[in-house]
Amino acid sequence: MRVLWAALVAGALVAASCGGGMPSQPVPTPSPISITLSPSTVTAGQDGTPGSVTVSVSRAAGDTSSVSLTSGSVPAGISTQITSPGTGDTGTVTFTPQAPGAPAAGSYAVTINANNGSTAASASLTLVIAIVARVQSTINTSAGEAGALNTFMSTSFQPAEWDDQFFTSNPGAVTTLNNLNSQHIRLQPVSQGTPEGSENSWDFSTLDAILNPVIGVADHSPELQLAVGPSWMDDPSTGYLEPGHFQDFADYAADVVEYYNTGTGFVDANGQSHVHSATSVTPVTWWGIFNEPNINGLTASQYVSLYNTVVPAMQAAKSQVPIKFVAVELSDFEGQPQSYMPTFVENVSAPVDVVATHFYSSCDQLDTDTQVFSTIPGFVADVNYIYSQLKTRPSLANAPVWVTENNVNADYADANGNSTCNPGQVFVTDQRGTSAFFAAWRPYVFSQLAQAGVQALYHWDFDADAQYGEVDFNTGATFLSYWVDYWLEQYYPSCQSCAVPGDSVGSAHGAAPAYVVAAAPSILNLTSTESTTVETLATKSVTNADCGVSFVVMIANHAVLNPATDDNGPGAPRTVIVDVSALGPMSSATQLTIDAGTDPAQGPSATPITPTSRIPVTLNGYGVTFLDLKAPTSGACPE
């Protein structure tokens, strides 16, 4: 019986294992998954504004496995909040900056990972940390002239035998120059452009070939800088003006005034009459006295002696109009204002209408972009010093500072093709004067100097090569630099070109409208979460025939991609969120960008954008963007 019972039990167990009774449930095997991200670029603001990405999961039909998400490394200062899809199809990852200004602005690669227990997937996104610039409705009275941006843009010429045929060869350049709307265009005659060669031997033809077209455009009021004296006044051993010839220089300057400002000219010592040949004589009002004396052989004491001798002689000349004087015009580098200004301020006795200086960021093509940009705060420090010196003397306290030469690199080739500043190097044209680098550098310079109270910023020079020019000397074609300067003048017209309601003269832009800018733009208070790589400037103006209020916000990206090595590099991308909520609603807005993608022949065009309280602006490298915002108008002009 025991054996039989055991056999029956064993048989029952075998039957059960061969399909008898209820079957067991199989464990599902997760299928492979993939994920996609939308958007692939996520922007988070340094002010704590979060940025989110939607993660979509693709899986096989019937797969109900639970998917979890994780994020790869993110920059320090970012918190990550994750909502996993679970058994669903979508999840989110949100990135939130935790401290103002952190992390640093820029682009960061971030990986999003997904896992369903047995398979995994990943995808990459770009996390953009955006600078946030908040524009306030209040005026920054500590900037500019008590809050007014009263800085005009201008340009320069160097009349000489290598330059005098420019307008003859490129007649269309007269229109190009006029459109630039430069004020008090600076003429710096040198070499054969200096009208007196040997003693009492006069020839104005080289100078007139440039001056006559220039005096007919824009404000019809150039500055003629008597940069050097006639060569016969120079010390043969040094090539510099001899102090013993200061009175001769004064007599020479007085003759030049009479040539341009009387209509009857002057008679030289040989009895020869010299009369300006222009059909319509327009007097020259502005005069500069000598160029860069600190590198052209004159001590500070000698320069002030020259100035005090020359100016009274020019005032005594027969001029149809009162004339004005631009003094000093330093070659500005370390310590020069400190060496020159105290002596000049203490000892000058002749009238001073403007004190000028020159700023170049480099004299070496090997300087990196980082080094070039780093010089700009020094420009501001020197302007502040010059103003502080002028204020120590009541007769000079209201004299403005003009920057009458400005460009990236001051170097040029010597007769052997070597660098003048660095004789051991072969000279190489610095393309940064006309590349996208310039579209970041010049607006940065303009903003900083305008806020420091500089009232004029001059490009050096108009007709030149790719290092210096606004237009090509040989063809008259515009460089990118032309459009940078053109739009700075358009967006920031100083009161030098202002008109008022009913003004029959009108603006320098053309025929007089019913109402144009009645005052220089006001500089608005602005805070930015990061100012080391992007320059921002906001202004307010009353413009147009309906007297509407216009706001302009400039964003100049000077972020260097490879700080240690880039020399005319592409620049690093930056995104700026411009918060204009404090300004109230806007009726319209446009955006204009100048960067590496801008056609230098045609220039940029403004594009309409939707006016919102927070406007994102992205520059993919060096460049500048202008936002032009129009407030709703009542149609009523101010009294």
C-alpha positions in Angstrom: 0.0 0.0 0.0 2.8 2.5 0.8 4.4 1.8 -2.5 1.2 2.2 -4.4 0.3 5.4 -2.6 3.7 6.9 -3.3 3.3 6.1 -7.0 -0.1 7.8 -7.1 1.3 10.9 -5.5 4.3 11.0 -7.9 2.0 10.6 -10.8 -0.2 13.5 -9.7 2.8 15.8 -9.4 3.9 14.9 -12.8 0.5 15.6 -14.3 0.4 18.9 -12.5 3.7 20.0 -13.9 2.7 19.1 -17.5 -0.1 21.6 -17.6 -2.7 20.7 -15.2 -4.2 23.4 -13.0 -3.8 27.4 -13.5 -0.7 28.6 -15.5 1.8 31.2 -14.1 1.9 34.8 -15.5 5.1 35.7 -17.6 7.2 38.6 -16.5 7.1 41.3 -19.3 10.6 42.1 -20.8 11.1 46.0 -21.3 11.6 47.0 -24.9 14.3 49.4 -26.1 13.4 53.1 -25.6 14.6 56.3 -27.2 14.0 59.9 -26.2 13.8 63.3 -27.9 14.1 66.7 -26.4 12.1 69.8 -27.1 13.6 72.3 -27.4 17.2 71.2 -27.9 18.4 74.6 -26.6 17.1 75.7 -23.2 17.6 79.2 -21.8 17.7 80.1 -18.1 18.2 83.6 -16.9 20.9 84.6 -14.4 18.1 86.3 -12.3 16.6 82.9 -11.5 14.3 82.6 -14.5 14.0 78.8 -15.1 14.3 77.0 -18.4 12.6 73.7 -19.1 12.9 70.9 -21.6 10.2 68.3 -22.5 11.5 64.8 -22.8 9.4 62.5 -25.1 9.8 58.7 -24.8 9.4 56.4 -27.7 8.8 52.7 -26.9 7.4 49.6 -28.5 3.6 49.1 -28.6 2.4 47.5 -25.4 5.5 48.4 -23.4 4.2 49.8 -20.1 7.5 49.9 -18.3 8.3 52.8 -16.0 10.8 55.3 -17.3 12.9 57.5 -15.0 15.0 60.5 -16.0 18.3 61.8 -14.7 20.4 64.7 -15.8 24.1 64.7 -16.5 26.4 67.3 -14.9 25.1 70.9 -14.9 27.1 74.0 -14.2 27.5 75.0 -10.5 24.8 77.2 -9.3 22.0 75.4 -11.2 19.3 73.3 -9.5 17.6 70.6 -11.5 14.0 69.6 -11.0 12.9 66.4 -12.9 9.5 64.9 -13.6 10.0 61.5 -15.0 7.5 60.0 -17.5 6.9 56.8 -15.5 4.6 54.7 -17.6 3.6 57.8 -19.6 5.2 59.3 -22.7 6.6 62.6 -21.5 8.5 64.1 -18.7 10.3 67.5 -18.0 13.6 68.7 -16.7 13.8 72.3 -15.4 17.0 74.2 -14.8 17.0 77.1 -12.3 19.9 79.4 -11.5 20.1 79.7 -7.7 22.1 82.9 -7.3 22.2 86.2 -9.2 24.9 86.0 -11.9 25.6 82.4 -11.4 26.7 80.5 -13.3 28.6 82.6 -15.8 26.8 83.5 -19.0 27.4 81.2 -21.9 26.4 77.8 -23.4 26.8 74.5 -21.6 26.3 70.9 -22.9 24.0 68.8 -20.8 23.0 65.2 -21.2 19.5 63.9 -20.3 19.4 60.1 -19.5 16.4 57.8 -19.5 16.1 54.3 -18.1 13.3 51.7 -17.9 15.0 49.1 -15.8 16.8 47.1 -18.4 17.4 49.6 -21.3 18.7 53.2 -21.4 18.7 56.1 -23.7 20.2 59.6 -23.7 20.1 62.9 -25.7 22.0 66.1 -25.4 20.9 69.7 -25.1 22.5 73.1 -24.9 21.8 75.0 -21.7 22.1 78.7 -22.3 22.7 80.9 -19.2 21.4 84.3 -20.2 22.4 87.6 -18.9 19.3 89.6 -17.7 19.4 93.4 -18.2 16.7 95.4 -16.5 16.0 98.8 -17.9 14.5 101.3 -15.5 12.3 104.3 -16.3 14.6 106.7 -14.3 17.4 108.8 -15.7 21.0 108.1 -14.7 22.0 111.6 -13.8 25.5 110.6 -13.0 26.2 109.5 -16.6 26.9 111.6 -19.6 26.0 115.3 -19.1 23.8 115.0 -16.1 22.0 112.1 -17.7 22.1 113.3 -21.3 24.0 111.3 -24.0 25.4 114.3 -25.9 28.0 112.5 -27.9 28.3 112.9 -31.7 30.0 110.5 -34.0 32.4 111.8 -36.6 35.2 110.7 -38.9 38.6 111.9 -40.2 40.7 112.5 -43.3 44.4 113.0 -43.7 44.9 115.2 -46.8 48.2 114.3 -48.4 49.6 113.3 -51.8 48.5 109.7 -51.1 44.9 110.7 -50.3 44.0 113.7 -52.4 42.5 111.8 -55.4 40.1 109.9 -53.3 36.9 111.8 -54.2 38.0 112.2 -57.8 38.4 108.5 -58.1 35.3 107.7 -56.1 32.7 110.5 -56.6 30.0 108.4 -55.0 31.9 108.5 -51.7 30.6 112.1 -51.2 27.1 110.6 -50.8 28.4 107.8 -48.6 30.1 110.4 -46.4 27.1 112.6 -46.2 24.8 109.7 -45.2 27.1 109.0 -42.3 26.0 112.3 -40.8 29.3 113.1 -39.2 29.7 116.4 -37.4 32.8 118.6 -37.5 34.7 116.1 -39.8 38.3 116.3 -38.9 41.0 117.1 -41.6 44.6 116.5 -40.6 46.8 117.7 -43.5 50.4 116.3 -43.5 53.3 116.1 -46.0 52.2 117.8 -49.2 48.8 118.5 -47.7 50.5 121.1 -45.6 49.9 124.2 -47.8 53.2 125.9 -47.2 56.2 123.8 -48.3 59.3 125.8 -48.5 59.3 129.2 -46.9 56.7 131.5 -48.7 55.9 128.7 -51.2 52.2 128.0 -51.0 50.0 125.3 -52.6 46.6 124.5 -51.3 45.5 122.1 -54.0 46.2 118.9 -52.1 44.3 120.1 -49.0 41.5 121.6 -51.1 41.0 118.3 -52.9 39.7 116.8 -49.7 38.4 119.9 -47.8 36.1 121.1 -50.6 34.0 118.0 -50.8 34.0 117.5 -47.0 32.8 121.1 -46.3 29.8 120.5 -48.5 28.4 117.5 -46.5 26.7 116.7 -43.2 27.0 119.8 -40.9 29.1 121.8 -43.4 31.5 122.6 -40.5 34.7 120.5 -40.4 37.6 120.8 -38.0 40.8 121.7 -39.7 43.6 120.5 -37.6 46.9 122.2 -38.2 48.7 119.0 -37.4 52.2 120.0 -38.3 54.1 123.1 -39.3 55.7 123.6 -42.7 58.8 121.5 -42.9 61.1 124.5 -43.0 60.2 125.2 -39.4 61.4 121.8 -38.2 64.7 121.1 -36.5 66.7 119.2 -39.2 68.3 116.9 -36.6 65.0 115.7 -35.1 62.3 116.5 -37.7 60.2 118.2 -35.0 59.0 121.8 -34.8 61.6 124.1 -33.3 60.4 126.3 -30.4 62.2 129.2 -32.2 59.6 128.9 -35.0 56.5 129.1 -32.8 55.8 132.7 -34.0 56.3 131.6 -37.6 53.8 128.8 -37.0 51.4 131.4 -35.7 51.8 133.5 -38.8 51.3 130.5 -41.0 48.1 129.5 -39.1 46.7 133.1 -39.5 47.3 133.0 -43.2 45.4 129.7 -43.5 42.5 131.2 -41.6 42.4 134.1 -44.0 42.6 131.8 -47.0 39.4 129.9 -45.9 37.5 132.5 -44.0 37.6 135.8 -45.8 36.7 135.2 -49.4 39.6 137.4 -50.5 42.4 135.2 -49.1 45.8 136.6 -48.2 49.0 137.9 -49.9 52.2 136.1 -49.0 55.6 137.7 -48.4 56.4 137.5 -52.1 53.3 139.5 -53.0 51.4 136.4 -54.3 47.7 136.3 -53.6 46.1 133.1 -52.4 42.3 132.8 -52.5 40.2 129.8 -51.7 38.9 128.6 -55.1 35.6 127.0 -54.0 32.6 128.4 -55.8 30.8 128.9 -52.5 33.1 129.8 -49.7 32.1 128.2 -46.4 34.3 129.5 -43.5 36.0 126.9 -41.3 34.9 127.5 -37.7 36.8 124.7 -35.9 40.6 124.6 -35.7 42.9 122.1 -34.0 46.3 123.3 -32.8 49.0 120.7 -33.5 48.7 116.9 -33.4 49.9 114.6 -30.6 52.5 117.0 -29.3 53.6 114.4 -26.7 55.0 112.1 -29.4 56.0 114.9 -31.9 58.7 116.6 -30.0 57.0 119.0 -27.6 57.0 119.0 -23.9 53.9 120.1 -22.0 55.5 123.5 -21.4 56.5 123.9 -25.0 53.0 122.9 -26.2 51.2 125.4 -24.0 53.7 128.1 -25.2 52.9 127.2 -28.8 49.1 127.2 -28.1 49.3 130.6 -26.4 51.2 132.0 -29.4 49.2 130.6 -32.2 45.6 131.1 -31.0 45.8 134.9 -30.6 47.4 135.2 -34.1 44.5 133.2 -35.6 42.0 135.3 -33.7 43.5 138.4 -35.2 43.2 137.2 -38.7 40.3 138.5 -40.9 37.7 135.8 -40.5 34.0 136.1 -41.5 33.0 134.1 -38.4 34.3 133.7 -34.9 36.6 130.7 -34.8 36.9 127.9 -32.1 39.9 126.0 -30.9 40.6 122.3 -30.1 43.5 121.9 -27.8 46.1 119.3 -26.8 45.0 116.3 -29.0 47.2 113.8 -27.1 48.5 110.5 -28.3 47.0 108.8 -25.3 48.9 106.0 -23.6 49.8 105.2 -20.1 50.5 108.4 -18.0 50.2 110.9 -20.8 47.2 113.0 -19.5 48.9 113.0 -16.1 52.1 114.4 -17.7 50.4 117.0 -19.9 47.2 118.3 -18.4 48.4 119.9 -15.1 50.9 122.1 -17.0 48.4 122.9 -19.7 45.6 123.8 -17.3 47.8 126.0 -15.2 49.5 127.9 -17.9 47.1 128.2 -20.9 46.0 131.8 -21.5 44.4 131.6 -24.9 40.8 130.5 -25.3 40.0 126.8 -25.2 36.8 125.5 -26.7 37.5 121.8 -26.6 40.2 119.6 -25.1 40.9 116.5 -27.2 42.7 113.2 -26.9 43.2 110.0 -29.0 42.5 106.4 -28.0 43.8 103.3 -29.7 43.6 99.9 -28.0 46.8 98.5 -29.4 49.9 99.1 -31.4 50.7 95.5 -31.9 49.0 93.0 -34.2 50.0 90.2 -31.8 47.9 91.6 -29.0 45.0 89.2 -28.3 41.3 90.2 -28.4 41.3 90.0 -24.6 44.1 92.5 -24.3 42.5 94.9 -26.8 39.1 94.9 -25.0 40.8 95.3 -21.6 42.1 98.8 -22.6 38.7 100.4 -22.7 38.3 101.0 -18.9 41.6 102.9 -19.2 40.1 105.2 -21.8 37.4 106.1 -19.3 39.9 106.7 -16.4 41.8 109.1 -18.6 38.7 111.0 -19.6 37.7 111.3 -16.0 41.2 112.6 -15.2 41.1 115.2 -17.9 37.7 116.5 -16.7 39.0 116.6 -13.1 41.9 118.8 -14.2 39.7 121.1 -16.3 37.4 121.7 -13.3 40.3 123.1 -11.3 40.2 126.2 -13.4 36.9 128.2 -13.8 37.7 129.3 -17.4 38.1 125.6 -18.4 35.5 124.0 -16.2 32.9 123.8 -19.0 35.2 122.7 -21.8 34.1 119.4 -23.3 36.4 116.5 -24.1 36.4 115.1 -27.6 38.1 111.9 -28.7 39.3 113.0 -32.2 41.0 109.7 -33.1 39.8 106.3 -32.3 40.5 102.8 -33.7 41.6 99.4 -32.7 45.3 99.5 -33.7 47.5 102.5 -34.2 50.4 100.6 -35.9 51.4 101.1 -39.6 54.2 99.9 -41.9 57.5 101.7 -42.2 59.4 102.1 -45.5 60.7 98.5 -45.2 57.3 97.0 -44.5 58.1 96.5 -40.8 55.9 97.5 -37.9 56.5 101.1 -36.8 55.6 100.3 -33.2 57.5 97.0 -33.1 60.5 97.3 -35.5 61.4 93.6 -35.1 58.1 92.5 -36.6 56.9 92.5 -40.2 53.8 94.7 -40.3 50.5 92.9 -40.8 47.2 94.6 -41.4 45.0 94.3 -38.3 41.7 93.1 -39.7 39.9 93.9 -36.4 39.3 97.4 -37.6 36.7 96.2 -40.0 35.7 92.7 -38.9 32.9 91.6 -36.6 35.3 92.4 -33.8 34.8 96.1 -34.5 31.0 95.6 -34.2 31.6 94.7 -30.6 34.5 97.0 -29.8 33.3 100.4 -31.1 29.8 100.2 -29.5 31.5 99.2 -26.2 33.9 102.2 -26.6 31.0 104.5 -27.5 28.9 103.5 -24.6 31.7 103.8 -22.0 33.0 107.2 -23.3 29.5 108.7 -23.8 28.6 107.8 -20.2 31.9 109.3 -19.1 30.8 112.6 -20.7 32.9 112.6 -23.9 31.0 114.8 -26.4 32.6 113.5 -29.7 34.0 110.2 -30.9 36.0 110.3 -34.2 36.8 107.3 -36.3 40.3 107.2 -37.7 40.0 107.3 -40.7 37.3 107.4 -43.3 39.1 106.3 -46.5 41.7 103.7 -45.8 42.4 100.0 -45.7 40.9 97.1 -43.7 42.7 98.2 -40.6 41.5 101.7 -40.4 38.8 102.5 -43.0 35.1 103.0 -43.0 35.3 102.8 -46.8 37.9 101.2 -49.0 40.4 103.8 -50.2 40.7 102.2 -53.7 37.1 101.4 -54.4 34.9 103.5 -52.1 33.1 100.3 -51.0 31.9 100.3 -47.4 33.4 98.2 -44.7 31.5 96.8 -41.8 32.9 99.6 -39.6 31.0 102.1 -41.7 27.6 100.6 -40.7 28.6 100.4 -37.0 29.3 104.1 -37.0 26.3 104.9 -39.1 23.9 103.2 -36.8 25.5 104.6 -33.7 24.8 108.1 -35.1 21.2 107.1 -36.1 20.2 105.7 -32.8 22.1 108.2 -30.6 21.8 111.6 -32.2 23.5 114.2 -30.0 22.0 117.6 -29.5 24.6 118.9 -31.9 22.2 117.8 -34.6 19.0 118.5 -32.7 16.1 120.6 -34.0 13.1 122.0 -32.2 9.4 122.4 -33.2 9.2 124.8 -36.0 13.0 124.9 -36.6 13.4 126.0 -40.3 16.9 124.7 -40.4 16.0 121.1 -39.6 18.2 118.3 -38.8 21.5 117.2 -40.4 19.7 114.2 -41.8 18.0 116.1 -44.6 14.9 118.2 -45.0 13.4 119.6 -41.8 10.6 117.4 -40.4 7.8 118.9 -38.3 9.5 117.8 -35.2 12.7 116.0 -34.5 14.8 115.3 -31.5 14.5 118.3 -29.2 17.2 117.2 -26.8 20.0 114.6 -26.6 18.8 111.1 -25.5 18.5 110.5 -21.8 20.6 107.7 -20.4 18.4 105.4 -18.3 19.4 103.5 -15.3 20.1 99.8 -16.1 21.1 96.8 -14.0 22.7 93.7 -15.5 23.4 90.4 -13.9 26.8 90.3 -15.8 28.7 93.1 -17.4 32.1 91.6 -18.0 31.4 90.3 -21.5 28.4 92.3 -22.7 27.9 96.1 -22.7 24.3 97.3 -22.4 23.1 100.9 -22.8 19.5 102.2 -22.7 18.3 105.6 -23.7 15.0 107.5 -24.0 14.2 110.2 -26.7 11.3 112.2 -27.8 11.2 111.8 -31.6 9.2 111.9 -34.8 6.4 114.2 -36.0 3.9 112.9 -33.4 6.4 113.5 -30.5 6.3 109.9 -29.5 8.7 108.4 -27.0 11.4 106.1 -28.3 13.6 103.8 -26.2 16.8 102.3 -27.6 18.6 99.5 -25.9 22.1 98.5 -27.2 23.6 95.1 -26.5 27.3 94.7 -27.6 28.7 91.2 -27.2 32.5 91.3 -26.6 32.8 87.9 -25.1 36.0 86.2 -26.3 35.8 82.5 -27.2 39.4 81.6 -26.4 40.7 84.4 -24.1 44.4 83.3 -24.1 44.8 83.0 -27.9 42.1 84.6 -30.0 43.3 87.4 -32.3 40.4 88.5 -34.4 38.5 85.5 -33.2 34.8 84.9 -33.7 33.7 85.8 -30.2 31.6 83.6 -27.9 27.8 83.4 -28.1 25.8 85.3 -25.5 22.1 85.6 -24.9 20.7 88.6 -23.1 17.1 88.9 -21.8 16.2 92.6 -21.9 13.6 93.4 -19.3 11.7 96.5 -20.3 8.7 96.0 -18.1 9.4 99.2 -16.2 8.9 101.2 -19.3 5.3 100.3 -19.8 3.6 98.9 -22.9 5.1 99.5 -26.3 3.2 100.0 -29.6 6.0 98.6 -31.8 9.6 97.4 -31.8 12.4 96.6 -34.2 15.7 94.8 -33.9 18.9 95.6 -35.8 22.0 93.4 -35.6 25.5 94.0 -36.9 27.8 90.9 -36.8 29.8 88.5 -38.9 26.8 87.8 -41.0 26.2 91.4 -42.0 26.8 92.3 -45.7 29.4 95.2 -45.6 28.2 96.4 -48.9 24.5 96.7 -48.0 24.6 97.0 -44.2 22.0 95.7 -41.8 18.2 96.2 -41.8 15.9 96.6 -38.9 13.4 93.8 -38.4 10.0 94.2 -36.7 9.6 92.2 -33.5 6.8 91.7 -31.1 7.2 94.1 -28.2 7.1 92.2 -24.9 8.2 92.9 -21.4 11.2 90.6 -21.7 12.9 90.5 -25.0 15.6 87.8 -25.6 18.6 88.8 -27.8 21.1 86.3 -29.0 24.5 87.2 -30.6 26.4 84.1 -31.8 29.7 85.9 -31.6 31.1 89.4 -31.7 28.5 92.0 -32.6 25.9 94.5 -31.6 22.1 94.6 -31.5 19.9 97.6 -31.2 16.3 97.3 -29.9 14.2 100.3 -30.9 11.0 100.5 -28.9 8.1 102.9 -29.5 5.7 103.8 -26.7 2.1 104.6 -27.6 1.7 108.3 -28.5 -1.0 110.8 -27.7 -0.1 112.9 -30.7 0.4 116.0 -28.5 3.9 117.6 -28.7 5.4 119.1 -25.5 5.2 122.8 -25.2 
